[in-house]
Amino acid sequence: MKEVLSYIGKHEVLSGISLDIREGELVCLLGANGAGKSSLFKTISGLIRPSDGTITFEGEVISRKTADRIVRMGISLCPEGRKLFPRLSVKKNLMMGAYSRHREKADITASLEEVYGLFPILEERSEQDAGTLSGGEQQMLAIGRALMCRPRLLLLDEPSLGLAPLIVTRIMETITDINRKGVTVFLSEQNARMALEISSRGYVLENGHIVLEGEAGDLAGNEEVKKAYIGA
């Protein structure tokens, strides 16, 4: 994406953002609350239409395409806060993620089995209402739902938010596994230490601006990053 400018109402949320995610990478996006991370992900996925700039995916400009079209092209967003359907079963929530592929019944069944392979607890809880799951299980379900459309680019917005440390470790290991299977991952995280450990590169976003970018190891050693996002 190049020089992307986005507004929510009259409020500018992205100010001339330029970044590049290469095929097969796992790239992290660091930033405090209100920095614009969710707005950036919503802009990529078509939920916010940029007022200026260009977003390109696999050589095709998607800046003016609708969100459903962008999903069908291979970009899937796992949103902050999970946004599950709490009164629907685990399986029905997963099937909602495959709505763009509703005619591909055999492939959807295969995708469901793949998600159950990543998160066996979801198969055990398949008929249970999503709202009755633990926080960690709900996050697994949200990621699984995002995978049901077979994305080539997976946008993960704060997947560790509010989870216990052991569950965070499990989620991060699974994200790494997803990436190793060929899915490009763009990960937004406040848990900067862990995000940088599993990523190859990273960007730092402040007030709608990219203020730093580089290899994950370089960012982890940057004094400003350590002070603001990692701690002692």
C-alpha positions in Angstrom: 0.0 0.0 0.0 1.2 3.5 -0.9 0.4 6.8 0.7 -2.9 5.6 2.1 -5.1 8.2 3.8 -8.3 7.1 5.7 -10.9 8.9 7.7 -13.7 7.8 10.1 -16.1 10.6 9.8 -14.1 13.7 9.9 -11.3 12.1 11.9 -8.1 11.2 10.1 -7.1 7.7 11.2 -4.3 6.9 8.7 -2.0 9.6 7.4 -0.1 8.6 4.2 0.7 5.0 5.2 3.1 3.1 3.0 4.1 -0.5 3.7 4.8 -3.8 1.9 3.9 -7.3 3.0 5.7 -9.9 0.8 4.2 -13.3 0.0 4.9 -15.9 2.7 6.0 -13.4 5.4 4.9 -13.0 8.9 5.0 -9.3 9.7 3.9 -7.6 12.9 2.4 -4.2 13.5 3.2 -2.6 16.8 1.4 0.4 18.4 -0.5 1.6 21.4 -4.2 1.8 21.8 -5.6 4.4 19.4 -2.5 4.3 17.1 -4.6 3.3 14.1 -3.8 -0.5 13.9 -7.5 -1.6 13.6 -8.2 1.2 11.2 -5.3 0.0 9.0 -6.6 -3.5 9.0 -10.1 -2.4 8.2 -8.8 -0.3 5.4 -6.9 -3.2 3.8 -10.0 -5.5 4.2 -12.4 -2.9 2.7 -14.4 -2.1 5.8 -13.0 1.5 5.6 -12.6 3.0 2.1 -9.4 5.0 1.8 -9.8 8.6 0.7 -6.4 8.6 -1.0 -3.5 6.3 -1.9 -3.4 2.8 -3.4 -3.7 -0.7 -1.9 -2.5 -3.5 -4.2 -2.9 -7.3 -3.6 -1.2 -9.7 -5.9 -0.8 -7.1 -8.6 -4.4 -5.9 -8.5 -5.6 -2.6 -7.0 -8.2 -3.3 -4.3 -8.5 0.2 -2.8 -12.1 0.6 -4.1 -13.3 -2.9 -3.9 -16.0 -4.0 -1.5 -15.2 -6.0 1.6 -16.9 -9.2 0.3 -14.9 -9.0 -3.0 -11.7 -8.6 -1.0 -12.5 -11.7 1.0 -13.1 -13.7 -2.2 -9.7 -12.5 -3.5 -8.0 -14.1 -0.6 -7.7 -11.6 2.3 -9.3 -12.5 5.6 -9.5 -10.4 8.8 -9.7 -11.8 12.3 -10.9 -8.7 14.1 -10.0 -7.3 17.5 -12.5 -8.5 20.1 -13.3 -11.6 18.1 -16.8 -10.5 16.9 -18.3 -14.0 17.2 -22.0 -14.9 17.0 -22.4 -15.9 20.7 -25.7 -17.7 20.3 -24.6 -19.7 17.3 -22.7 -23.0 17.7 -19.0 -23.2 17.2 -19.5 -25.1 13.9 -22.0 -22.5 12.6 -19.6 -19.7 13.5 -16.9 -21.5 11.5 -19.2 -22.0 8.6 -20.0 -18.3 8.5 -16.3 -17.8 7.7 -16.9 -19.9 4.5 -19.8 -17.9 3.2 -17.8 -16.7 0.2 -17.2 -20.4 -0.8 -20.8 -21.7 -0.2 -20.8 -23.6 -3.5 -17.6 -25.5 -2.7 -19.0 -28.0 -0.2 -16.2 -30.6 -0.4 -13.5 -27.9 0.0 -15.4 -26.4 2.9 -15.5 -29.7 4.7 -11.7 -30.0 4.1 -11.2 -26.5 5.5 -13.3 -27.4 8.6 -11.1 -30.5 9.2 -8.0 -28.4 8.9 -9.3 -25.9 11.5 -10.2 -28.8 13.8 -6.7 -30.1 13.3 -5.2 -26.7 14.4 -7.7 -26.4 17.3 -8.9 -29.8 18.4 -11.0 -28.2 21.3 -13.2 -26.6 18.6 -14.2 -30.0 17.3 -15.0 -31.1 20.9 -17.1 -28.0 21.4 -18.6 -28.0 17.8 -22.2 -27.9 19.0 -21.7 -25.6 21.9 -22.7 -22.0 21.7 -19.7 -19.7 21.0 -20.7 -17.4 23.8 -20.1 -20.1 26.4 -16.5 -20.7 25.4 -13.5 -19.5 27.4 -11.7 -16.4 26.2 -8.9 -18.5 24.7 -11.3 -20.9 23.0 -13.2 -17.9 21.5 -9.9 -16.5 20.1 -9.2 -19.9 18.6 -12.7 -19.9 17.1 -12.2 -16.4 15.6 -8.9 -17.4 14.0 -10.5 -20.6 12.7 -13.4 -18.7 11.2 -11.0 -16.4 9.4 -9.2 -19.4 8.0 -12.4 -20.9 6.6 -12.2 -18.8 3.5 -8.8 -20.2 2.7 -7.0 -16.8 2.8 -3.6 -16.1 1.2 -3.3 -13.1 3.5 -4.5 -13.3 7.1 -4.9 -10.1 9.1 -4.8 -10.8 12.8 -5.9 -7.9 15.0 -4.7 -8.2 18.6 -5.2 -12.0 18.9 -3.6 -12.2 22.4 -5.7 -9.4 24.0 -7.0 -10.3 27.4 -5.7 -13.9 27.3 -3.7 -15.8 30.0 0.1 -16.1 29.2 -0.1 -19.9 28.5 -2.9 -19.4 26.0 -1.0 -16.5 24.4 1.9 -18.8 23.8 -0.4 -21.4 22.3 -2.0 -18.8 20.0 1.4 -17.5 18.9 2.6 -21.0 18.1 -0.5 -21.7 16.0 0.0 -18.4 14.1 3.6 -19.5 13.3 2.2 -22.9 12.1 -0.4 -21.2 9.9 2.4 -19.1 8.3 4.6 -22.1 7.8 1.8 -23.7 5.8 2.0 -20.9 3.3 -0.4 -18.2 4.6 1.0 -14.7 4.6 0.3 -13.2 8.0 0.1 -9.5 9.1 -0.2 -9.5 12.9 -1.2 -6.5 15.0 -0.1 -6.9 18.6 0.5 -5.0 21.8 2.5 -7.9 23.1 5.5 -6.6 21.2 8.0 -9.0 22.7 6.2 -12.1 21.5 5.2 -10.6 18.2 8.7 -9.7 17.3 9.9 -13.2 18.3 7.7 -14.9 15.7 7.9 -12.2 13.0 10.5 -11.6 10.3 9.8 -7.9 10.0 7.8 -5.2 11.7 6.3 -1.7 11.6 5.6 0.7 14.4 2.4 2.8 14.1 1.8 6.0 16.0 -1.1 8.4 15.5 -1.8 7.0 12.1 1.8 7.3 10.9 4.5 4.6 10.4 7.3 5.9 12.5 9.7 2.8 12.4 10.1 -0.3 10.3 12.7 -3.0 10.0 13.8 -6.5 10.7 12.2 -8.0 13.8 15.6 -8.4 15.6 16.5 -4.8 14.9 13.2 -3.5 16.2 13.5 -5.7 19.3 16.9 -4.1 20.0 15.8 -0.6 19.3 15.8 1.5 22.5 12.7 3.5 21.6 10.8 0.3 20.9 12.0 -1.4 24.1 11.0 1.7 26.2 7.6 2.2 24.6 6.4 -1.4 23.9 8.6 -4.1 25.5 9.8 -2.7 28.8 13.0 -3.6 30.7 
